[in-house]
Amino acid sequence: MGPEALAQVLRPLREMFRAEEYPELLVGLEVSDDAAVYKINDEVAVIQTLDFFPPVVDDPYDYGAIAAANAMSDVYAMGGQVVLALNICGFPPDLPPEIVTEILRGGAEKVAEAGGVIAGGHTLDDKEPKYGLAVMGFVHPDRVATKAGARPGDVLILTKPLGVGIITTALKRQVADPGHVEAAVESMKKLNRHAARLMQSVGVNACTDITGFALLGHAQEMAEKSGVGIRFYLEKLPFLEGAKGYAEDQLFPGGTCRNQEHYAPQVRFALGIPEEIQMLLYTPETSGGLLIAVPSEKLEELTTIFSAEGQEHWTIGEVVEGEGIEVV
């Protein structure tokens, strides 16, 4: 569902569950962040999220692992760690059991890698395979990372390269280079667990993960909820090999246009940025990296820890006074 339609269908629910009536709900529909957060006591808050989707790659094991990594990413975007997960499964009745086994194995091994446990789930018959997780995580109530904390002067860090969305679209259209697909799969399977733990050790102002609403959509959500503007530097944005070439070939998925239609009024591009690059920044990502707003005085500490721990990262922009997104 596109961002505009999603906002419309959620309005009645926001009226039904008003934040002032649920004081222990630290993050819910009212603020619409990456996941829900509910305070249990002064030391523990529960993070709750879910995500599932049809296959984005051909290999069933990789599909399961990617779907699981993507679902758990929202816990990491809130600064938490994964504890428990439930499978969400919709499979055709005639899908061979060994394929279903591989999908579930891929997901289970990712949850185990995250330090969590799968404790059950739900299945139903569906014409198209769908798989994902309902995920629970823990975070200290005073250390919840949200989209709403970015401040002017913050520096923006990204922990994975962009481009998996257009590469998997090229794969579906049978024109993708196998090497490009392999790199995209590895990126999507990589957990944001390590990055979340390290950023919490330093302390950051805001965080979100880059998924279906693309870099520009998720950044605009951070800008709007924080009451700031965001400036990206195009030459600093990391892209997987092949992504720009597929953009030149106009291999964009349908979600690109939906994102552009919704977020374009809040985005300004410098003169000379090619249209295909603009569209690439509106292209949905799957299991993308964390976009982190870190105070400038903590930037060196965070990047030093990231480098020492082998965590990929790129400094891609800054938080400024104003509103909306600027790409220069």
DRENDO-1510 file (C-alpha; in Angstrom, 1 decimal, always signed):
<recs>
REC; n; res; u; v; w
REC; 1; MET; +0.0; +0.0; +0.0 .
REC; 2; GLY; +1.3; +3.4; -0.9 .
REC; 3; PRO; +2.1; +6.1; +1.7 .
REC; 4; GLU; -1.0; +8.3; +0.9 .
REC; 5; ALA; -3.5; +5.4; +1.0 .
REC; 6; LEU; -1.9; +4.0; +4.2 .
REC; 7; ALA; -2.3; +7.4; +5.9 .
REC; 8; GLN; -5.9; +7.5; +4.9 .
REC; 9; VAL; -6.9; +4.1; +6.2 .
REC; 10; LEU; -5.1; +4.6; +9.5 .
REC; 11; ARG; -7.0; +7.8; +10.4 .
REC; 12; PRO; -10.0; +6.1; +12.0 .
REC; 13; LEU; -7.7; +3.9; +14.1 .
REC; 14; ARG; -5.8; +6.9; +15.4 .
REC; 15; GLU; -9.1; +8.4; +16.6 .
REC; 16; MET; -10.0; +5.1; +18.3 .
REC; 17; PHE; -6.8; +4.7; +20.2 .
REC; 18; ARG; -5.8; +8.2; +21.4 .
REC; 19; ALA; -2.4; +8.4; +22.9 .
REC; 20; GLU; -3.5; +10.2; +26.0 .
REC; 21; GLU; -5.7; +7.2; +27.0 .
REC; 22; TYR; -2.7; +4.8; +26.8 .
REC; 23; PRO; +0.2; +6.4; +28.7 .
REC; 24; GLU; +2.3; +3.2; +28.6 .
REC; 25; LEU; +2.2; +3.2; +24.8 .
REC; 26; LEU; +5.4; +5.1; +24.1 .
REC; 27; VAL; +5.2; +4.8; +20.3 .
REC; 28; GLY; +1.9; +4.0; +18.5 .
REC; 29; LEU; -0.4; +5.1; +15.7 .
REC; 30; GLU; -0.3; +8.7; +17.0 .
REC; 31; VAL; +3.4; +9.1; +16.1 .
REC; 32; SER; +3.6; +6.4; +13.3 .
REC; 33; ASP; +7.2; +5.3; +13.7 .
REC; 34; ASP; +8.9; +2.1; +12.5 .
REC; 35; ALA; +7.4; -0.1; +15.3 .
REC; 36; ALA; +5.2; +0.1; +18.3 .
REC; 37; VAL; +6.8; +0.5; +21.8 .
REC; 38; TYR; +5.0; -0.3; +25.0 .
REC; 39; LYS; +6.5; +0.4; +28.5 .
REC; 40; ILE; +6.4; -2.6; +30.9 .
REC; 41; ASN; +8.4; -1.0; +33.7 .
REC; 42; ASP; +11.1; +1.6; +34.3 .
REC; 43; GLU; +13.7; -0.8; +32.8 .
REC; 44; VAL; +12.0; -2.6; +30.0 .
REC; 45; ALA; +9.8; -1.6; +27.0 .
REC; 46; VAL; +8.5; -4.0; +24.4 .
REC; 47; ILE; +9.0; -3.3; +20.7 .
REC; 48; GLN; +6.4; -5.0; +18.5 .
REC; 49; THR; +6.4; -5.1; +14.7 .
REC; 50; LEU; +5.5; -7.3; +11.7 .
REC; 51; ASP; +6.3; -7.5; +8.0 .
REC; 52; PHE; +5.8; -10.0; +5.2 .
REC; 53; PHE; +5.9; -9.9; +1.4 .
REC; 54; PRO; +6.1; -12.1; -1.8 .
REC; 55; PRO; +9.4; -13.5; -3.0 .
REC; 56; VAL; +12.0; -10.9; -4.1 .
REC; 57; VAL; +14.6; -13.5; -5.2 .
REC; 58; ASP; +14.4; -17.0; -6.7 .
REC; 59; ASP; +16.2; -19.0; -4.0 .
REC; 60; PRO; +13.7; -20.0; -1.2 .
REC; 61; TYR; +16.3; -20.0; +1.6 .
REC; 62; ASP; +17.5; -16.5; +0.6 .
REC; 63; TYR; +13.9; -15.3; +0.4 .
REC; 64; GLY; +13.2; -16.5; +3.9 .
REC; 65; ALA; +16.3; -15.0; +5.3 .
REC; 66; ILE; +15.7; -11.6; +3.5 .
REC; 67; ALA; +12.1; -11.5; +4.7 .
REC; 68; ALA; +13.2; -12.2; +8.3 .
REC; 69; ALA; +16.0; -9.6; +8.2 .
REC; 70; ASN; +13.6; -7.1; +6.9 .
REC; 71; ALA; +11.0; -7.8; +9.6 .
REC; 72; MET; +13.5; -7.6; +12.4 .
REC; 73; SER; +15.0; -4.3; +11.0 .
REC; 74; ASP; +12.2; -2.2; +12.6 .
REC; 75; VAL; +13.2; -3.4; +16.1 .
REC; 76; TYR; +16.8; -2.3; +15.3 .
REC; 77; ALA; +15.5; +1.1; +14.0 .
REC; 78; MET; +13.9; +1.7; +17.4 .
REC; 79; GLY; +17.3; +1.0; +19.1 .
REC; 80; GLY; +16.2; -2.5; +20.4 .
REC; 81; GLN; +17.3; -6.1; +20.2 .
REC; 82; VAL; +15.2; -9.0; +19.0 .
REC; 83; VAL; +13.8; -11.5; +21.5 .
REC; 84; LEU; +10.9; -13.5; +20.0 .
REC; 85; ALA; +9.4; -14.0; +16.5 .
REC; 86; LEU; +6.4; -15.8; +15.0 .
REC; 87; ASN; +6.2; -16.9; +11.4 .
REC; 88; ILE; +3.6; -15.4; +9.0 .
REC; 89; CYS; +3.1; -17.8; +6.1 .
REC; 90; GLY; +0.9; -17.8; +3.0 .
REC; 91; PHE; +1.7; -20.5; +0.5 .
REC; 92; PRO; +0.0; -22.2; -2.5 .
REC; 93; PRO; -1.3; -25.7; -1.5 .
REC; 94; ASP; +0.7; -27.2; -4.3 .
REC; 95; LEU; +4.0; -25.6; -3.4 .
REC; 96; PRO; +6.4; -28.5; -2.7 .
REC; 97; PRO; +7.1; -29.0; +1.1 .
REC; 98; GLU; +10.8; -28.9; +0.6 .
REC; 99; ILE; +10.6; -25.3; -0.7 .
REC; 100; VAL; +8.5; -24.2; +2.2 .
REC; 101; THR; +11.0; -25.9; +4.5 .
REC; 102; GLU; +13.8; -23.9; +3.0 .
REC; 103; ILE; +11.9; -20.6; +3.3 .
REC; 104; LEU; +11.3; -21.3; +7.0 .
REC; 105; ARG; +14.9; -22.4; +7.5 .
REC; 106; GLY; +16.2; -19.2; +6.0 .
REC; 107; GLY; +14.0; -17.1; +8.3 .
REC; 108; ALA; +14.7; -19.3; +11.4 .
REC; 109; GLU; +18.5; -19.0; +10.9 .
REC; 110; LYS; +18.3; -15.2; +10.7 .
REC; 111; VAL; +16.3; -15.1; +13.9 .
REC; 112; ALA; +18.8; -17.3; +15.6 .
REC; 113; GLU; +21.6; -15.1; +14.4 .
REC; 114; ALA; +19.7; -12.1; +15.9 .
REC; 115; GLY; +19.7; -13.9; +19.3 .
REC; 116; GLY; +16.0; -14.5; +19.2 .
REC; 117; VAL; +13.7; -17.5; +19.0 .
REC; 118; ILE; +10.9; -18.5; +16.8 .
REC; 119; ALA; +8.0; -19.8; +18.9 .
REC; 120; GLY; +5.3; -20.5; +16.4 .
REC; 121; GLY; +3.3; -18.7; +13.8 .
REC; 122; HIS; +0.3; -19.0; +11.4 .
REC; 123; THR; -0.2; -20.4; +7.9 .
REC; 124; LEU; -2.9; -20.0; +5.3 .
REC; 125; ASP; -3.3; -21.0; +1.6 .
REC; 126; ASP; -2.5; -18.2; -0.8 .
REC; 127; LYS; -2.0; -18.2; -4.6 .
REC; 128; GLU; +1.3; -16.3; -4.3 .
REC; 129; PRO; +3.9; -17.2; -1.6 .
REC; 130; LYS; +4.1; -14.7; +1.2 .
REC; 131; TYR; +6.4; -14.9; +4.2 .
REC; 132; GLY; +7.6; -12.8; +7.1 .
REC; 133; LEU; +7.6; -12.4; +10.9 .
REC; 134; ALA; +5.8; -10.8; +13.8 .
REC; 135; VAL; +8.7; -9.7; +16.0 .
REC; 136; MET; +9.1; -8.7; +19.6 .
REC; 137; GLY; +12.1; -6.9; +20.9 .
REC; 138; PHE; +13.3; -5.2; +24.1 .
REC; 139; VAL; +14.6; -1.7; +24.7 .
REC; 140; HIS; +15.1; +0.6; +27.7 .
REC; 141; PRO; +12.2; +3.0; +27.9 .
REC; 142; ASP; +14.6; +6.0; +28.0 .
REC; 143; ARG; +16.6; +4.8; +25.0 .
REC; 144; VAL; +14.0; +4.4; +22.4 .
REC; 145; ALA; +15.3; +5.6; +19.0 .
REC; 146; THR; +12.5; +7.3; +17.0 .
REC; 147; LYS; +12.3; +9.4; +13.8 .
REC; 148; ALA; +11.3; +12.5; +15.8 .
REC; 149; GLY; +14.6; +13.4; +17.5 .
REC; 150; ALA; +16.7; +14.8; +14.7 .
REC; 151; ARG; +18.1; +18.3; +15.4 .
REC; 152; PRO; +19.8; +20.9; +13.2 .
REC; 153; GLY; +23.5; +20.3; +13.1 .
REC; 154; ASP; +23.1; +16.5; +13.3 .
REC; 155; VAL; +25.1; +14.4; +10.8 .
REC; 156; LEU; +23.3; +11.7; +8.8 .
REC; 157; ILE; +24.9; +8.2; +8.6 .
REC; 158; LEU; +23.7; +5.3; +6.4 .
REC; 159; THR; +24.7; +1.7; +7.2 .
REC; 160; LYS; +23.9; -0.1; +3.9 .
REC; 161; PRO; +24.2; +0.9; +0.2 .
REC; 162; LEU; +21.1; +1.7; -1.9 .
REC; 163; GLY; +19.8; +0.0; -4.9 .
REC; 164; VAL; +18.5; -3.5; -3.9 .
REC; 165; GLY; +14.9; -2.5; -5.1 .
REC; 166; ILE; +15.9; -1.8; -8.7 .
REC; 167; ILE; +18.3; -4.8; -8.8 .
REC; 168; THR; +15.5; -7.2; -7.7 .
REC; 169; THR; +13.2; -5.6; -10.2 .
REC; 170; ALA; +15.8; -6.3; -12.9 .
REC; 171; LEU; +16.0; -9.9; -11.7 .
REC; 172; LYS; +12.2; -10.3; -12.1 .
REC; 173; ARG; +12.5; -9.0; -15.6 .
REC; 174; GLN; +15.4; -11.4; -16.3 .
REC; 175; VAL; +17.9; -8.8; -17.2 .
REC; 176; ALA; +20.0; -8.6; -14.0 .
REC; 177; ASP; +23.7; -9.5; -13.9 .
REC; 178; PRO; +24.2; -12.4; -11.5 .
REC; 179; GLY; +27.0; -10.6; -9.7 .
REC; 180; HIS; +24.7; -7.6; -9.0 .
REC; 181; VAL; +22.0; -9.9; -7.7 .
REC; 182; GLU; +24.5; -11.7; -5.4 .
REC; 183; ALA; +25.6; -8.5; -3.9 .
REC; 184; ALA; +22.0; -7.3; -3.4 .
REC; 185; VAL; +21.1; -10.6; -1.7 .
REC; 186; GLU; +24.0; -10.4; +0.7 .
REC; 187; SER; +23.0; -6.8; +1.6 .
REC; 188; MET; +19.4; -7.7; +2.2 .
REC; 189; LYS; +20.3; -10.7; +4.4 .
REC; 190; LYS; +22.6; -8.6; +6.6 .
REC; 191; LEU; +21.0; -7.7; +9.9 .
REC; 192; ASN; +21.0; -4.2; +11.3 .
REC; 193; ARG; +21.6; -5.7; +14.8 .
REC; 194; HIS; +25.3; -4.7; +15.0 .
REC; 195; ALA; +24.7; -1.1; +13.9 .
REC; 196; ALA; +21.8; -0.7; +16.3 .
REC; 197; ARG; +23.9; -1.9; +19.3 .
REC; 198; LEU; +26.8; +0.3; +18.4 .
REC; 199; MET; +24.7; +3.4; +17.9 .
REC; 200; GLN; +23.1; +2.8; +21.3 .
REC; 201; SER; +26.5; +2.6; +22.9 .
REC; 202; VAL; +27.3; +6.2; +21.7 .
REC; 203; GLY; +23.8; +7.7; +21.8 .
REC; 204; VAL; +22.1; +9.2; +18.7 .
REC; 205; ASN; +19.2; +11.6; +18.2 .
REC; 206; ALA; +17.1; +9.8; +15.7 .
REC; 207; CYS; +16.9; +6.6; +13.5 .
REC; 208; THR; +14.8; +4.9; +10.9 .
REC; 209; ASP; +15.4; +2.1; +8.5 .
REC; 210; ILE; +15.2; +2.5; +4.7 .
REC; 211; THR; +12.6; +0.1; +3.2 .
REC; 212; GLY; +9.5; +0.5; +1.1 .
REC; 213; PHE; +9.2; +4.3; +1.1 .
REC; 214; ALA; +12.8; +4.6; -0.2 .
REC; 215; LEU; +15.6; +6.9; +1.1 .
REC; 216; LEU; +13.6; +10.1; +0.3 .
REC; 217; GLY; +10.3; +8.9; +1.8 .
REC; 218; HIS; +11.8; +7.7; +5.1 .
REC; 219; ALA; +14.0; +10.7; +5.4 .
REC; 220; GLN; +11.0; +13.0; +4.9 .
REC; 221; GLU; +9.2; +11.2; +7.7 .
REC; 222; MET; +12.2; +11.9; +9.9 .
REC; 223; ALA; +12.2; +15.5; +8.8 .
REC; 224; GLU; +8.5; +16.0; +9.4 .
REC; 225; LYS; +8.3; +14.4; +12.8 .
REC; 226; SER; +11.5; +16.2; +14.0 .
REC; 227; GLY; +10.4; +19.6; +12.6 .
REC; 228; VAL; +13.6; +20.0; +10.6 .
REC; 229; GLY; +15.0; +19.9; +7.1 .
REC; 230; ILE; +17.4; +17.2; +5.7 .
REC; 231; ARG; +20.1; +17.8; +3.1 .
REC; 232; PHE; +21.7; +14.9; +1.2 .
REC; 233; TYR; +24.9; +15.1; -0.8 .
REC; 234; LEU; +24.5; +13.0; -3.9 .
REC; 235; GLU; +28.2; +12.3; -4.4 .
REC; 236; LYS; +28.2; +10.7; -0.9 .
REC; 237; LEU; +25.3; +8.4; -1.4 .
REC; 238; PRO; +26.4; +4.7; -1.7 .
REC; 239; PHE; +24.8; +2.6; -4.5 .
REC; 240; LEU; +25.3; -1.1; -5.2 .
REC; 241; GLU; +27.0; -1.9; -8.4 .
REC; 242; GLY; +24.5; -2.0; -11.3 .
REC; 243; ALA; +21.8; +0.1; -9.7 .
REC; 244; LYS; +22.5; +3.3; -11.6 .
REC; 245; GLY; +22.7; +1.3; -14.9 .
REC; 246; TYR; +19.3; -0.3; -14.3 .
REC; 247; ALA; +18.0; +3.2; -13.5 .
REC; 248; GLU; +19.3; +4.5; -16.8 .
REC; 249; ASP; +17.4; +1.6; -18.4 .
REC; 250; GLN; +14.2; +2.7; -16.6 .
REC; 251; LEU; +13.7; -0.6; -14.8 .
REC; 252; PHE; +11.8; +1.0; -11.9 .
REC; 253; PRO; +9.2; -1.0; -9.9 .
REC; 254; GLY; +5.7; +0.4; -9.5 .
REC; 255; GLY; +6.4; +1.6; -6.0 .
REC; 256; THR; +8.8; +4.2; -7.3 .
REC; 257; CYS; +6.1; +6.3; -8.9 .
REC; 258; ARG; +3.8; +6.0; -5.9 .
REC; 259; ASN; +6.6; +7.2; -3.6 .
REC; 260; GLN; +7.4; +10.1; -6.0 .
REC; 261; GLU; +3.8; +11.2; -6.2 .
REC; 262; HIS; +3.5; +11.3; -2.5 .
REC; 263; TYR; +6.8; +12.8; -1.4 .
REC; 264; ALA; +7.9; +15.0; -4.4 .
REC; 265; PRO; +6.2; +18.1; -3.0 .
REC; 266; GLN; +8.6; +18.0; +0.0 .
REC; 267; VAL; +11.8; +17.2; -2.1 .
REC; 268; ARG; +14.1; +19.6; -3.9 .
REC; 269; PHE; +16.8; +18.5; -6.3 .
REC; 270; ALA; +19.8; +20.6; -7.4 .
REC; 271; LEU; +19.9; +21.5; -11.0 .
REC; 272; GLY; +21.7; +18.9; -13.2 .
REC; 273; ILE; +20.7; +15.8; -11.2 .
REC; 274; PRO; +19.5; +13.4; -13.8 .
REC; 275; GLU; +15.9; +12.3; -13.7 .
REC; 276; GLU; +16.8; +8.6; -13.5 .
REC; 277; ILE; +18.9; +9.3; -10.4 .
REC; 278; GLN; +16.1; +11.2; -8.8 .
REC; 279; MET; +13.7; +8.3; -9.5 .
REC; 280; LEU; +16.3; +5.9; -8.0 .
REC; 281; LEU; +16.1; +7.8; -4.7 .
REC; 282; TYR; +12.3; +7.2; -4.7 .
REC; 283; THR; +12.7; +3.5; -5.4 .
REC; 284; PRO; +11.6; +1.1; -2.6 .
REC; 285; GLU; +14.3; -0.8; -0.8 .
REC; 286; THR; +14.1; -4.2; +1.0 .
REC; 287; SER; +15.9; -4.8; +4.2 .
REC; 288; GLY; +17.9; -1.5; +3.8 .
REC; 289; GLY; +20.2; +0.1; +6.2 .
REC; 290; LEU; +19.7; +2.4; +9.2 .
REC; 291; LEU; +19.5; +6.1; +8.6 .
REC; 292; ILE; +21.0; +7.7; +11.8 .
REC; 293; ALA; +21.0; +11.3; +12.9 .
REC; 294; VAL; +24.0; +11.7; +15.3 .
REC; 295; PRO; +25.0; +14.9; +17.0 .
REC; 296; SER; +28.1; +16.4; +15.4 .
REC; 297; GLU; +30.1; +16.2; +18.6 .
REC; 298; LYS; +29.5; +12.4; +18.7 .
REC; 299; LEU; +30.2; +11.8; +15.0 .
REC; 300; GLU; +33.9; +10.9; +15.4 .
REC; 301; GLU; +33.1; +8.5; +18.3 .
REC; 302; LEU; +30.4; +6.7; +16.3 .
REC; 303; THR; +32.3; +6.4; +13.1 .
REC; 304; THR; +35.4; +5.2; +15.0 .
REC; 305; ILE; +33.4; +2.5; +16.7 .
REC; 306; PHE; +31.7; +1.5; +13.4 .
REC; 307; SER; +35.1; +1.2; +11.7 .
REC; 308; ALA; +36.7; -0.7; +14.5 .
REC; 309; GLU; +33.8; -3.2; +14.6 .
REC; 310; GLY; +33.7; -3.6; +10.8 .
REC; 311; GLN; +30.3; -1.9; +10.5 .
REC; 312; GLU; +29.8; -0.4; +7.0 .
REC; 313; HIS; +28.7; +3.2; +7.1 .
REC; 314; TRP; +28.6; +6.3; +5.0 .
REC; 315; THR; +28.2; +10.0; +6.0 .
REC; 316; ILE; +25.6; +11.2; +3.5 .
REC; 317; GLY; +24.2; +14.4; +4.7 .
REC; 318; GLU; +23.1; +16.7; +7.6 .
REC; 319; VAL; +20.0; +18.0; +9.4 .
REC; 320; VAL; +19.3; +21.6; +8.9 .
REC; 321; GLU; +16.8; +24.3; +9.9 .
REC; 322; GLY; +13.7; +24.4; +7.8 .
REC; 323; GLU; +11.6; +21.6; +6.3 .
REC; 324; GLY; +11.6; +18.9; +3.6 .
REC; 325; ILE; +14.4; +17.2; +1.8 .
REC; 326; GLU; +17.2; +18.8; -0.3 .
REC; 327; VAL; +19.5; +16.7; -2.6 .
REC; 328; VAL; +22.5; +18.6; -3.8 .
</recs>
